[in-house]
Amino acid sequence: MKRKHDHRDLDYMKFIEIFNTEDRKSARDYVKEHIPFNYDYFIKLVKRYTGYQYNKESKKFELLKATESQFISIDDLLNKPKDNATSIVASIPKAIYYKDPLDELNLDLLQDRLIELSKYIKIKSSTKSIEINLIRLREGGYDIELIS
């Protein structure tokens, strides 16, 4: 089974040095002898894995200017001095949502009352009827008053 080649372990800097100091033919020969890919594909890899681009005017590979690069490089991140660290700015919302303790207390009291009433009263919405257990109400200590 053929192993997939990791493109990052290739010696791109050696190629760039040969290309810039000697000539294109020497760079092609280097790729032919040392790289398992053809020259055109290797040029794409150089552009992808290094910060270098081919400059048509100077006919050399040149490092991209910082203004052209969209992202900060790993080297810049790792070599940045600690005192030159980027400060982190956190935004603080003007209004912070929180639960009002009084609302929570009212909700707890209401739930307790509904649980207490459910012991004695059953509402059947399907038949639109209400069942009230008067015996349990009296045993629970409640006085019953009928209003018509």
N, C-alpha and C positions, 0 to 999 in steps of 0.2 A: 504494500500500500504506500502510495507516495505521500510524503509529509508536506503539509502546506507551509510555505516559506513565510517567515515573519519579516516583513519589509523594513521594520525599524532597526534591525541589526546590521543593515548594509552600511558600508563606509561612504556616506554621502559627501562628507567634508573632503575626503581624499579626492573624490571625483571632481568636486568644485575647484579644489586647488589645482589639479591637473588642467582642467578646462580653462581656468583663468590665467595660469602662468605659462602653459605651453600652448596647445592649440586644440581645435575640435577633433582632429584626427587622433591625437594622443589620448584624448578623453574617450573616443569611440573604442580604441584599442584596449584601454583599461576596462571598459564595460565588457567587452568581448571576452577578455581573459579572466576577470574576477567576479563578474555579476551573472547570476543565472537567468537574466532577462535580456531582452533586446534593448537597444539604445533608446528608442522612442519611449518605450514603457518606463525605462529607468528615469528618463527626464521628468515624466509625470510624477514618479515617486519622489524625486528630488523636490519638486514644487510642493508636493503634499506634506512631506515629513520634515522639511526644513523651512526656514523663513526666507529662503532664497528664491528669486525670480530672475529669468533671463532678461537682460537689458539689451535691446536691439541696437541702440546707439553705441554703447561701449563694447558690445558683443562679449559680455561677461555675465556671470551669475553674480547678482548683488543682493544683499540683505534688504528685505523690505523696510521701508522707513516706518517709524512708530505711528505716524499719522495714517499710513495705509493699512496697518493691521487693525482688525476689528477687536481682537482679544489680546489680553496681556499674556505673555509667554510664561511657560513654567519656570524658566530660568529667572525671569524678572520676579516672579512670586517667591521663589526659594531664596534668592539673593537679596531681597529687600530688607534693609536694616529695621530692627524692631522699633527704633524711635521714629521711623518714617512710616509707621503703620497707618493705614487708612482708618479714619474714625467712622464708627457706625452711628448713624443717626436713626433713632427710633421715634416714630410718630406716636403721640399720646392722644387718644380720642378726647374731644371736649366733653362729651357726656358719656359717663360710664354706666352701663345698665346694671342694676342690681335689684334683687328682690326686696321689696319693702317688708320688714318684719311684721308690721301690722296686718298687711294683706295675707301673709302666711298664717298668722294667728287666726284671722277670720275664716280662712279656708279650712283650717284644722277644726275649728268649732263647728262649722257648717257640716263637715263630713261626719263628725261625731253625732250631731243631731240627726242626720239622715240615717245613720246606722241604727241609732236608737229607734227611730220611727219605723224602720224596715222590720223590726221585731213584731210590730203590731199591725201594720198596714201593708197591704199588697195591692198594687195597681196593675190591672190587666188591660193593656191598651187594645188587644185584639177583640175583646168583648166589651170594651169601654165600661168596665165595672171596677169598683173599689171594694175590697174586703177588709173589714176592720174587726179584729179579734178583741171584743169588749172584755172578755174574761181575763185575758192576758193584761190588758190595760189596767184593769182594777187591781190585779195581782201585782203589777208593777208600781202601784201607788198613785196612779193617775185618776183624777176625777173626770167624769164624762158629762158633757153638756151638749145636748142636741139643739141645733138651731135650724128652724125651718123657714 
